[in-house]
């Protein structure tokens, strides 16, 4: 940890070492503790490429010991028998203890990001769409759960999306050590799995926030409600709804939300949700009480009525974004709803920070356990960063003074 000591002031150094000890208690053995500290220090450090070989080289002043250190990291990350869930839970608890001192958790944000790859042998890789690149490309896709307050954004969990080209191929599964019990799951199903874990772990609750790739799934929305959580999720413009009367009874034939927006053009009102660095961030919105329509076999009479939020951005010729919201009375004013759904935009910035500063996408291994172990260490590193930020230290490693407590922050 020599490099770390040169870039952290004593208080931050003591906190980091105590944090590593806390995670070490979860990891168990001295070997795992040492490998975790080496790998995490490398991810938090200033190296340009944060894969295992350069991390081992930086950690070893004696070139003769580099190969042994590299092999230890390969085993720890690729084959180590330690619990991703327990490490992630401990890391989240550490950061949340600082975050909630400033502001309560308001949102549980579901999103996904791409990990660009060459070849076809890394687990889960195939040509598929990722918003990170804005196109179909050769990549892995990870689905994440983040907890957000007004001042902080903390990723606490990730799941790797495995296409059927992987789950249904025995040879590929065996090659990358995909567990026998694992079956194909859609991205909304992976998201619900993480949400269930967070509920079971007692994470501070918030409104589940996701884009239309998740919100279009009636099973996803029902799963959230079954966990006694509220949601504010995007839906596609072609999603159909029934209008309701003053007693919340359905009326008329179902129509697409884009068609409903066209009928309400005169009702949109401007709402500002944040003061940006150059100008206020605002758009026009309208709320409408509706009952979702889906051809999924569920009787309309037992469907939950929701609020439909329609958004009309200034550079668009017509309303272009739509959300279903089921917040309780007292929390569903248009301004509050808009503020909550707009918290999701920060997730993409967090992905960029984690990839650019702590090597989230630098993992060069191919195995299923290795990918998840790498993600667990990266989440642990970012949890330390978020905790330091919550103490109001500078947010950027590369712009902060050398003696800053957050000199390694993303």
PEVENUR-V129313 format. One record per residue. N is the residue number from 1. RES is the residue in one small letter. PHI is phi in radians with two decimals (999 if undefined). OMEGA is omega in radians with two decimals (none if undefined). Layout:
# PEVENUR-V129313
n->N res->RES phi->PHI omega->OMEGA
n->N res->RES phi->PHI omega->OMEGA
This chain:
# PEVENUR-V129313
n->1 res->x phi->999 omega->-3.07
n->2 res->x phi->-1.09 omega->-3.13
n->3 res->x phi->-1.08 omega->-3.14
n->4 res->x phi->-1.07 omega->-3.10
n->5 res->x phi->-1.15 omega->-3.14
n->6 res->x phi->-1.42 omega->-3.05
n->7 res->x phi->-2.06 omega->3.11
n->8 res->x phi->-2.10 omega->3.04
n->9 res->x phi->-1.29 omega->-2.97
n->10 res->x phi->-0.97 omega->-3.13
n->11 res->x phi->-1.10 omega->3.12
n->12 res->x phi->-1.17 omega->3.10
n->13 res->x phi->-1.10 omega->3.12
n->14 res->x phi->-1.12 omega->3.12
n->15 res->x phi->-1.11 omega->-3.14
n->16 res->x phi->-1.12 omega->3.14
n->17 res->x phi->-1.14 omega->3.08
n->18 res->x phi->-1.15 omega->3.11
n->19 res->x phi->-1.15 omega->3.08
n->20 res->x phi->-1.07 omega->3.09
n->21 res->x phi->-1.10 omega->3.14
n->22 res->x phi->-1.09 omega->3.09
n->23 res->x phi->-1.25 omega->3.11
n->24 res->x phi->-1.08 omega->3.10
n->25 res->x phi->-1.10 omega->3.09
n->26 res->x phi->-1.32 omega->-3.10
n->27 res->x phi->-1.21 omega->3.04
n->28 res->x phi->1.72 omega->-2.96
n->29 res->x phi->-1.32 omega->3.11
n->30 res->x phi->-1.08 omega->3.13
n->31 res->x phi->-1.10 omega->3.11
n->32 res->x phi->-1.15 omega->3.12
n->33 res->x phi->-1.02 omega->-3.11
n->34 res->x phi->-1.15 omega->-3.14
n->35 res->x phi->-1.15 omega->3.09
n->36 res->x phi->-1.04 omega->-3.11
n->37 res->x phi->-1.07 omega->3.13
n->38 res->x phi->-1.10 omega->-3.09
n->39 res->x phi->-1.19 omega->3.14
n->40 res->x phi->-1.12 omega->3.11
n->41 res->x phi->-1.08 omega->3.09
n->42 res->x phi->-1.14 omega->3.12
n->43 res->x phi->-1.17 omega->3.14
n->44 res->x phi->-1.39 omega->-3.05
n->45 res->x phi->-1.36 omega->-3.01
n->46 res->x phi->-1.75 omega->3.13
n->47 res->x phi->-1.10 omega->-3.11
n->48 res->x phi->-1.30 omega->3.14
n->49 res->x phi->-1.96 omega->-3.00
n->50 res->x phi->-1.88 omega->2.98
n->51 res->x phi->-1.79 omega->-2.90
n->52 res->x phi->-1.16 omega->-3.09
n->53 res->x phi->-1.13 omega->3.09
n->54 res->x phi->-1.14 omega->3.07
n->55 res->x phi->-1.12 omega->3.10
n->56 res->x phi->-1.10 omega->-3.14
n->57 res->x phi->-1.12 omega->3.13
n->58 res->x phi->-1.19 omega->-3.08
n->59 res->x phi->-1.40 omega->-3.02
n->60 res->x phi->-2.04 omega->3.08
n->61 res->x phi->-1.15 omega->3.12
n->62 res->x phi->-1.67 omega->-3.10
n->63 res->x phi->-0.98 omega->-3.10
n->64 res->x phi->-1.21 omega->-3.10
n->65 res->x phi->-1.74 omega->-3.06
n->66 res->x phi->-1.11 omega->-3.08
n->67 res->x phi->-1.08 omega->3.13
n->68 res->x phi->-1.12 omega->3.11
n->69 res->x phi->-1.12 omega->3.11
n->70 res->x phi->-1.09 omega->3.14
n->71 res->x phi->-1.12 omega->3.11
n->72 res->x phi->-1.11 omega->3.12
n->73 res->x phi->-1.18 omega->3.12
n->74 res->x phi->-1.02 omega->-3.14
n->75 res->x phi->-1.24 omega->-3.11
n->76 res->x phi->-1.06 omega->-3.08
n->77 res->x phi->-1.42 omega->-3.01
n->78 res->x phi->-1.45 omega->-3.01
n->79 res->x phi->-2.32 omega->-3.05
n->80 res->x phi->-1.05 omega->3.13
n->81 res->x phi->-1.65 omega->3.07
n->82 res->x phi->-2.43 omega->-2.97
n->83 res->x phi->-1.52 omega->3.04
n->84 res->x phi->-1.08 omega->-3.08
n->85 res->x phi->-1.06 omega->-3.10
n->86 res->x phi->-1.22 omega->3.11
n->87 res->x phi->-1.13 omega->-3.14
n->88 res->x phi->-1.13 omega->3.12
n->89 res->x phi->-1.10 omega->-3.13
n->90 res->x phi->-1.16 omega->3.12
n->91 res->x phi->-1.12 omega->3.13
n->92 res->x phi->-1.10 omega->3.13
n->93 res->x phi->-1.06 omega->3.12
n->94 res->x phi->-1.06 omega->-3.10
n->95 res->x phi->-1.21 omega->-3.10
n->96 res->x phi->-1.11 omega->3.13
n->97 res->x phi->-1.06 omega->3.08
n->98 res->x phi->-1.55 omega->-3.06
n->99 res->x phi->-1.04 omega->-3.03
n->100 res->x phi->-1.28 omega->3.02
n->101 res->x phi->-1.19 omega->-3.11
n->102 res->x phi->-1.63 omega->-3.10
n->103 res->x phi->-2.86 omega->-3.13
n->104 res->x phi->-1.27 omega->3.03
n->105 res->x phi->-1.18 omega->-3.14
n->106 res->x phi->-1.99 omega->-3.01
n->107 res->x phi->-2.30 omega->2.89
n->108 res->x phi->-1.89 omega->-2.97
n->109 res->x phi->-1.84 omega->3.06
n->110 res->x phi->-1.76 omega->3.09
n->111 res->x phi->-2.73 omega->3.07
n->112 res->x phi->-2.49 omega->-3.11
n->113 res->x phi->-2.51 omega->-3.12
n->114 res->x phi->-1.71 omega->3.06
n->115 res->x phi->-2.08 omega->-3.04
n->116 res->x phi->-1.13 omega->-3.08
n->117 res->x phi->-2.44 omega->2.95
n->118 res->x phi->-1.71 omega->3.08
n->119 res->x phi->1.33 omega->-3.03
n->120 res->x phi->-2.31 omega->-2.99
n->121 res->x phi->-1.71 omega->3.09
n->122 res->x phi->-1.24 omega->-3.02
n->123 res->x phi->-0.96 omega->3.07
n->124 res->x phi->1.44 omega->-3.05
n->125 res->x phi->-1.39 omega->2.97
n->126 res->x phi->-2.93 omega->3.04
n->127 res->x phi->-1.30 omega->-3.10
n->128 res->x phi->-2.75 omega->-3.11
n->129 res->x phi->-1.34 omega->2.97
n->130 res->x phi->-2.41 omega->3.10
n->131 res->x phi->-1.13 omega->3.13
n->132 res->x phi->-1.04 omega->3.12
n->133 res->x phi->-1.71 omega->-3.13
n->134 res->x phi->1.25 omega->-3.10
n->135 res->x phi->-2.87 omega->3.00
n->136 res->x phi->-1.39 omega->-3.12
n->137 res->x phi->-2.70 omega->3.14
n->138 res->x phi->-1.35 omega->-3.03
n->139 res->x phi->-2.86 omega->2.84
n->140 res->x phi->-1.68 omega->3.07
n->141 res->x phi->-2.22 omega->3.08
n->142 res->x phi->-1.93 omega->3.08
n->143 res->x phi->-1.73 omega->-3.05
n->144 res->x phi->-2.15 omega->2.97
n->145 res->x phi->-2.11 omega->3.09
n->146 res->x phi->-2.11 omega->3.04
n->147 res->x phi->-1.87 omega->-3.05
n->148 res->x phi->-2.26 omega->2.93
n->149 res->x phi->-1.91 omega->3.09
n->150 res->x phi->-1.18 omega->-3.02
n->151 res->x phi->-2.08 omega->-3.05
n->152 res->x phi->-2.49 omega->-3.12
n->153 res->x phi->-2.45 omega->-2.98
n->154 res->x phi->-2.11 omega->3.00
n->155 res->x phi->-1.23 omega->-3.10
n->156 res->x phi->-2.07 omega->-3.05
n->157 res->x phi->-2.74 omega->3.09
n->158 res->x phi->-2.49 omega->2.96
n->159 res->x phi->-2.30 omega->3.08
n->160 res->x phi->-1.45 omega->3.07
n->161 res->x phi->-1.35 omega->3.13
n->162 res->x phi->-1.91 omega->3.08
n->163 res->x phi->-1.11 omega->3.14
n->164 res->x phi->-1.10 omega->3.09
n->165 res->x phi->-1.10 omega->3.07
n->166 res->x phi->-1.81 omega->-3.06
n->167 res->x phi->-1.21 omega->-3.08
n->168 res->x phi->-1.79 omega->-3.13
n->169 res->x phi->-2.03 omega->-3.06
n->170 res->x phi->-1.06 omega->-3.10
n->171 res->x phi->-1.14 omega->3.13
n->172 res->x phi->-1.15 omega->3.11
n->173 res->x phi->-1.04 omega->-3.11
n->174 res->x phi->-1.14 omega->-3.09
n->175 res->x phi->-1.08 omega->-3.06
n->176 res->x phi->-1.93 omega->3.02
n->177 res->x phi->1.09 omega->3.01
n->178 res->x phi->-1.29 omega->-3.09
n->179 res->x phi->-1.00 omega->-3.10
n->180 res->x phi->-1.00 omega->-3.05
n->181 res->x phi->-1.34 omega->-3.06
n->182 res->x phi->-1.32 omega->3.12
n->183 res->x phi->-2.09 omega->3.13
n->184 res->x phi->-1.08 omega->3.05
n->185 res->x phi->-2.36 omega->3.08
n->186 res->x phi->-1.23 omega->3.10
n->187 res->x phi->-1.07 omega->3.04
n->188 res->x phi->-1.05 omega->3.10
n->189 res->x phi->-1.17 omega->3.07
n->190 res->x phi->-1.09 omega->3.13
n->191 res->x phi->-1.10 omega->3.12
n->192 res->x phi->-1.10 omega->3.10
n->193 res->x phi->-1.04 omega->-3.14
n->194 res->x phi->-1.19 omega->3.12
n->195 res->x phi->-1.12 omega->3.09
n->196 res->x phi->-1.07 omega->3.12
n->197 res->x phi->-1.08 omega->-3.12
n->198 res->x phi->-1.11 omega->3.08
n->199 res->x phi->-1.10 omega->-3.14
n->200 res->x phi->-1.10 omega->3.13
n->201 res->x phi->-1.42 omega->3.11
n->202 res->x phi->1.31 omega->3.11
n->203 res->x phi->-1.14 omega->3.13
n->204 res->x phi->-1.04 omega->-2.97
n->205 res->x phi->-1.32 omega->3.08
n->206 res->x phi->-2.63 omega->3.10
n->207 res->x phi->-1.31 omega->3.13
n->208 res->x phi->-1.28 omega->-3.01
n->209 res->x phi->-2.15 omega->-3.12
n->210 res->x phi->-2.72 omega->3.13
n->211 res->x phi->-1.50 omega->-3.01
n->212 res->x phi->-1.17 omega->3.09
n->213 res->x phi->-1.05 omega->3.11
n->214 res->x phi->-1.86 omega->-3.08
n->215 res->x phi->-1.13 omega->3.10
n->216 res->x phi->-1.17 omega->-3.11
n->217 res->x phi->-1.49 omega->3.11
n->218 res->x phi->-1.16 omega->3.10
n->219 res->x phi->-1.17 omega->3.10
n->220 res->x phi->-1.13 omega->-3.14
n->221 res->x phi->-1.11 omega->3.12
n->222 res->x phi->-1.12 omega->3.11
n->223 res->x phi->-1.06 omega->3.09
n->224 res->x phi->-1.12 omega->-3.13
n->225 res->x phi->-1.14 omega->3.11
n->226 res->x phi->-1.13 omega->3.09
n->227 res->x phi->-1.62 omega->3.14
n->228 res->x phi->1.08 omega->3.07
n->229 res->x phi->-1.94 omega->3.05
n->230 res->x phi->-1.69 omega->3.14
n->231 res->x phi->-2.42 omega->2.98
n->232 res->x phi->-2.47 omega->-2.94
n->233 res->x phi->-2.15 omega->3.09
n->234 res->x phi->-1.24 omega->3.02
n->235 res->x phi->-2.39 omega->-3.12
n->236 res->x phi->-1.25 omega->-3.12
n->237 res->x phi->-1.14 omega->-3.13
n->238 res->x phi->-1.54 omega->3.11
n->239 res->x phi->-1.03 omega->-3.09
n->240 res->x phi->-1.77 omega->3.14
n->241 res->x phi->-2.49 omega->2.90
n->242 res->x phi->-1.71 omega->2.95
n->243 res->x phi->-1.32 omega->3.14
n->244 res->x phi->-2.20 omega->3.07
n->245 res->x phi->-1.64 omega->-3.06
n->246 res->x phi->-1.15 omega->3.10
n->247 res->x phi->-1.79 omega->3.14
n->248 res->x phi->1.08 omega->3.05
n->249 res->x phi->-1.62 omega->3.13
n->250 res->x phi->-1.12 omega->3.08
n->251 res->x phi->-2.52 omega->3.11
n->252 res->x phi->1.33 omega->3.12
n->253 res->x phi->-1.53 omega->3.09
n->254 res->x phi->-1.12 omega->3.11
n->255 res->x phi->-2.45 omega->-3.12
n->256 res->x phi->-1.18 omega->-3.10
n->257 res->x phi->-1.10 omega->3.09
n->258 res->x phi->-1.14 omega->3.09
n->259 res->x phi->-1.17 omega->3.09
n->260 res->x phi->-1.09 omega->3.12
n->261 res->x phi->-1.07 omega->3.10
n->262 res->x phi->-1.07 omega->-3.14
n->263 res->x phi->-1.34 omega->-3.06
n->264 res->x phi->-1.94 omega->-3.05
n->265 res->x phi->-0.95 omega->-3.10
n->266 res->x phi->-1.35 omega->-3.03
n->267 res->x phi->-1.66 omega->-3.08
n->268 res->x phi->-1.20 omega->3.13
n->269 res->x phi->-2.25 omega->-3.08
n->270 res->x phi->-1.35 omega->3.06
n->271 res->x phi->-2.31 omega->3.05
n->272 res->x phi->-1.74 omega->-3.11
n->273 res->x phi->-1.87 omega->-3.14
n->274 res->x phi->-2.83 omega->3.00
n->275 res->x phi->-1.50 omega->3.14
n->276 res->x phi->-1.35 omega->-3.13
n->277 res->x phi->-1.20 omega->-3.12
n->278 res->x phi->-2.00 omega->-3.10
n->279 res->x phi->-2.79 omega->3.06
n->280 res->x phi->-1.21 omega->3.07
n->281 res->x phi->-1.65 omega->-3.05
n->282 res->x phi->-2.65 omega->3.04
n->283 res->x phi->-2.79 omega->3.11
n->284 res->x phi->-1.81 omega->-3.05
n->285 res->x phi->-2.43 omega->2.95
n->286 res->x phi->-2.62 omega->3.10
n->287 res->x phi->-1.89 omega->3.11
n->288 res->x phi->-2.46 omega->3.08
n->289 res->x phi->-1.42 omega->-3.06
n->290 res->x phi->-2.52 omega->2.96
n->291 res->x phi->-2.06 omega->-3.13
n->292 res->x phi->-1.09 omega->3.07
n->293 res->x phi->-1.93 omega->3.04
n->294 res->x phi->-2.51 omega->3.08
n->295 res->x phi->-1.52 omega->-3.06
n->296 res->x phi->-2.16 omega->3.06
n->297 res->x phi->1.50 omega->3.14
n->298 res->x phi->-1.53 omega->-3.10
n->299 res->x phi->-1.10 omega->3.14
n->300 res->x phi->-0.98 omega->-3.06
n->301 res->x phi->-1.16 omega->-3.13
n->302 res->x phi->-1.86 omega->3.11
n->303 res->x phi->-1.32 omega->3.11
n->304 res->x phi->-1.40 omega->3.02
n->305 res->x phi->-1.39 omega->-3.06
n->306 res->x phi->-2.38 omega->2.96
n->307 res->x phi->-1.59 omega->3.02
n->308 res->x phi->-1.80 omega->3.06
n->309 res->x phi->-1.73 omega->3.12
n->310 res->x phi->-1.92 omega->-3.07
n->311 res->x phi->-2.09 omega->3.12
n->312 res->x phi->-2.21 omega->3.14
n->313 res->x phi->-1.30 omega->-3.00
n->314 res->x phi->-1.10 omega->-3.09
n->315 res->x phi->-1.65 omega->-3.13
n->316 res->x phi->-1.94 omega->-3.11
n->317 res->x phi->-1.26 omega->3.14
n->318 res->x phi->-2.69 omega->3.11
n->319 res->x phi->-0.92 omega->-2.96
n->320 res->x phi->-2.35 omega->3.12
n->321 res->x phi->-2.30 omega->-3.03
n->322 res->x phi->-2.44 omega->-3.12
n->323 res->x phi->-2.40 omega->2.92
n->324 res->x phi->-1.68 omega->-3.11
n->325 res->x phi->-2.33 omega->3.10
n->326 res->x phi->-2.23 omega->3.14
n->327 res->x phi->-1.11 omega->3.13
n->328 res->x phi->-1.30 omega->3.07
n->329 res->x phi->-0.95 omega->-3.13
n->330 res->x phi->1.68 omega->-3.14
n->331 res->x phi->-2.09 omega->-2.99
n->332 res->x phi->-1.92 omega->2.95
n->333 res->x phi->-1.13 omega->-3.10
n->334 res->x phi->-1.00 omega->-3.11
n->335 res->x phi->-1.13 omega->-3.13
n->336 res->x phi->-1.17 omega->3.12
n->337 res->x phi->-1.09 omega->3.14
n->338 res->x phi->-1.06 omega->-3.12
n->339 res->x phi->-1.05 omega->-3.12
n->340 res->x phi->-1.20 omega->-3.10
n->341 res->x phi->-1.18 omega->-3.13
n->342 res->x phi->-1.38 omega->3.04
n->343 res->x phi->-1.17 omega->-3.07
n->344 res->x phi->-1.18 omega->-3.09
n->345 res->x phi->-1.08 omega->-3.10
n->346 res->x phi->-1.22 omega->-3.09
n->347 res->x phi->-1.05 omega->-3.13
n->348 res->x phi->-1.11 omega->3.08
n->349 res->x phi->-1.17 omega->3.10
n->350 res->x phi->-1.11 omega->3.07
n->351 res->x phi->-0.98 omega->-3.13
n->352 res->x phi->-1.07 omega->3.13
n->353 res->x phi->-1.11 omega->-3.10
n->354 res->x phi->-1.18 omega->3.10
n->355 res->x phi->-1.30 omega->-3.06
n->356 res->x phi->-1.34 omega->-3.00
n->357 res->x phi->-1.88 omega->-3.11
n->358 res->x phi->-2.21 omega->2.95
n->359 res->x phi->1.18 omega->-3.14
n->360 res->x phi->-0.94 omega->-3.08
n->361 res->x phi->-1.82 omega->-3.11
n->362 res->x phi->-1.64 omega->-3.09
n->363 res->x phi->-1.15 omega->-3.08
n->364 res->x phi->-1.85 omega->3.09
n->365 res->x phi->-1.28 omega->-3.07
n->366 res->x phi->-2.03 omega->-2.96
n->367 res->x phi->-1.49 omega->3.09
n->368 res->x phi->-1.12 omega->3.10
n->369 res->x phi->-1.08 omega->-3.11
n->370 res->x phi->-1.11 omega->3.13
n->371 res->x phi->-1.05 omega->-3.10
n->372 res->x phi->-1.23 omega->3.08
n->373 res->x phi->-1.13 omega->3.10
n->374 res->x phi->-1.04 omega->3.14
n->375 res->x phi->-1.07 omega->-3.13
n->376 res->x phi->-1.09 omega->3.12
n->377 res->x phi->-1.17 omega->3.12
n->378 res->x phi->-1.10 omega->3.09
n->379 res->x phi->-1.10 omega->3.12
n->380 res->x phi->-1.12 omega->3.10
n->381 res->x phi->-1.10 omega->-3.12
n->382 res->x phi->-1.21 omega->3.07
n->383 res->x phi->-1.08 omega->3.07
n->384 res->x phi->-1.09 omega->3.13
n->385 res->x phi->-1.03 omega->-3.11
n->386 res->x phi->-1.11 omega->3.11
n->387 res->x phi->-1.09 omega->3.11
n->388 res->x phi->-1.17 omega->3.09
n->389 res->x phi->-1.08 omega->3.14
n->390 res->x phi->-1.13 omega->3.05
n->391 res->x phi->-1.54 omega->3.04
n->392 res->x phi->1.24 omega->3.01
n->393 res->x phi->-1.60 omega->-3.10
n->394 res->x phi->-0.98 omega->-3.03
n->395 res->x phi->-1.46 omega->-3.01
n->396 res->x phi->-2.08 omega->-3.13
n->397 res->x phi->-1.13 omega->-2.96
n->398 res->x phi->-1.54 omega->3.10
n->399 res->x phi->-1.91 omega->-3.06
n->400 res->x phi->-1.40 omega->3.04
n->401 res->x phi->-1.07 omega->-3.09
n->402 res->x phi->-1.11 omega->-3.11
n->403 res->x phi->-1.68 omega->-3.13
n->404 res->x phi->-1.24 omega->3.08
n->405 res->x phi->-1.15 omega->-3.10
n->406 res->x phi->-2.01 omega->-3.06
n->407 res->x phi->-1.13 omega->3.12
n->408 res->x phi->-1.94 omega->-3.08
n->409 res->x phi->-1.28 omega->3.05
n->410 res->x phi->-1.40 omega->none
